[in-house]
Amino acid sequence: MQLIIDGYNLLHSGRTLVKLNSIELQWERERLIQRLSLYRQARSSEILVVFDGWQGGWSTEKKERRKGIELIFSRVGEKADEVIKRLIREKGSGAVVITSDREIAKYAGRLSVPVIPSEQFQEKLDSTDFRVGEKIEDEEEVQGLKKKGPSRRPSKKEKRLKLALKKL
């Protein structure tokens, strides 16, 4: 499974809007990369993180690999959203997109690519036990608290989201 992550969207999820200076922003990016690296080791997922570089980046798209995480910085004048949309077209339904951006979510939905909101993935990152090679079961399944009663048929979008969350 390949995760395509909207970097700054995930970085700022669940936070009040506080303007970070460039040093603090760099430190937060490094911290996010470290956490994603631990997640990648525990879950053996391929992770691709896209950051905006459209205001103060390079003249060409910059790609690098750190701690097993592929990083893409968009070029000057190009937003990360456009890069993510291009990656969704290229990777297709084999990918899962992590973003809270509605425009990207709608675009991915049209191509049947599951989208997980950044806040939900952030919770998963916070609650994940990073022991490599061990599979952690859902708390509901462990405690036997599966809900019972009449069910309704979930939509295709809900099924894709549930399947993507189960894979995480």
Secondary structure as GFF3:
##gff-version 3
##sequence-region A 1 168
A	DSSP	beta_strand	2	6	.	.	.	ID=ss1
A	DSSP	alpha_helix	7	11	.	.	.	ID=ss2
A	DSSP	alpha_helix	22	43	.	.	.	ID=ss3
A	DSSP	beta_strand	46	51	.	.	.	ID=ss4
A	DSSP	beta_strand	62	66	.	.	.	ID=ss5
A	DSSP	beta_strand	69	73	.	.	.	ID=ss6
A	DSSP	alpha_helix	80	91	.	.	.	ID=ss7
A	DSSP	three_ten_helix	92	94	.	.	.	ID=ss8
A	DSSP	beta_strand	95	98	.	.	.	ID=ss9
A	DSSP	alpha_helix	102	110	.	.	.	ID=ss10
A	DSSP	beta_strand	115	116	.	.	.	ID=ss11
A	DSSP	alpha_helix	118	127	.	.	.	ID=ss12
A	DSSP	alpha_helix	139	143	.	.	.	ID=ss13
A	DSSP	alpha_helix	156	167	.	.	.	ID=ss14
###
